[in-house]
Amino acid sequence: MILGLLILLPLAAYLAWLVWALVAYPIPLGYNLRSLWQRKLSSLSTAAAIALVVGIFVVVLSLAQGLSVAFVSSGRPDQAIVLRPNARFELNSSIERDRMRILKVHPLLKRDAEGPMASAEVVVVKLFPMADGTDTNVTVRGLEGRGIALRPQVRLLQGRWFRPGLSEVVVPRKMQGRFPGMEVGRNLRMGGRDWQIVGSFDAGGASYESEVWSDVNDVMQAFRRESYSAMVARLEGPERVEGFLKAVEDDKRLKLDVIRETDYFRELTKAGDPIKILGNLITLILTGAAIFAAMNTMYAAVAGRTKEIGTLRALGFRQREILASFQWESIFLCLTGGLLGSGLALFANGIQTGTTSFETFSDVSFAFTITPGLMAQGVAFSLVMGLLGGFLPAWRASRIPLTEAMKGG
């Protein structure tokens, strides 16, 4: 924290001075911009290098953003997940049938015409071959009919929902492009039996788009499970979740953990941490190269324009005005690259991909998500590169002695 302030405060003060200089001093900015145009080749190559770095920076951040969107959009604040004590996730949780029967008639659950809004569910993982020839674990969720109603973001796109006792499954539409043989009407082999794919669904970007769904009793029978994994329950409102949590924990017949659904999926977003770390590492390396490229371009510009710098000094421009003008030239150059890189990153927006969650050891499908905020971060990133890469050459330009500059270096 302190180190960050020690770096950011001088940088912010210098940036403020540059903005003030732009207004207060008669900076020959037009001269600097024309100079960039006269050196088209070197200016374009430097801007392209900056664009590449910024584009990678934004795309890598969009991976973590897409993963976060997948999990955050999966939960509701008025719903809770009941798990075995100390089980962080559904996959390593177990709830016996007797306890589940008590849970499903709990008086604090929300009720509608069909009864309590709760779904007993089981979660297993199954190895599936992917289109690229590799294999990955896929979550198979067995749920009750109410489980579909508890996830209103899920929409059936093709076919119909599964029916109990018939070994039927529905699959996410986005999974069909990444896994072969997932078309409606085909069969999946898992748990020692064939399962017919009777429908495909969309979950609006939620993490359910990484799961195969079927009837809970069919899945338990096929995978020889004697107990459920969890129960998803809806309460009358978000404020009722705490009361439900305390009631279940205090009930000696249950002794189970209750987690607000939004908190549960927020914990799962940690699956994106390795991506962020890798992205930051790649960005750090490329940033060093981009700053060097900007610095090299600006040094070359200064070396080739010493006579012009001498002329500016002879016309009365002071050292600080020369410093500010060359610094703005560097910033404009990197800003051009930043805008270009942020724009190019948009081509990745919406592309489907996936990763293995280190929390559940199963595949998570998500899309690259380029937001205006990420693009703004990319542009701000390019400004920092312009400041750092242009400072030393600008300082050099402002400190060339007038007599030396008039001689052309």
Secondary structure, 3 states (H helix, E strand, C coil): CHHHHHHHHHHHHHHHHHHHHHHHCCCCHHHHHHHHHHCHHHHHHHHHHHHHHHHHHHHHHHHHHHHHHHHHCCCCCCEEEEECCCCCCHHHCCECHHHHHHHCCCCCECEECCEECEEEEEEEEEEEECCCCCEEEEEEEEECHHHHHCCCCCEEEEECCCCCCCCEEEEEHHHHCCCCCCCCCCEEEECCEEEEEEEEEECCCCHHHHEEEEEHHHHHHHCCCCCECEEEEEECCHHHHHHHHHHHHHCCCCCCEEEEHHHHHHHHHHHHHHHHHHHHHHHHHHHHHHHHHHHHHHHHHHHCCHHHHHHHHHCCCCHHHHHHHHHHHHHHHHHHHHHHHHHHHHHHCCCEEEEECCCCCCEEEEECCCCHHHHHHHHHHHHHHHHHHHHHHHHHHHCCCHHHHHCCC
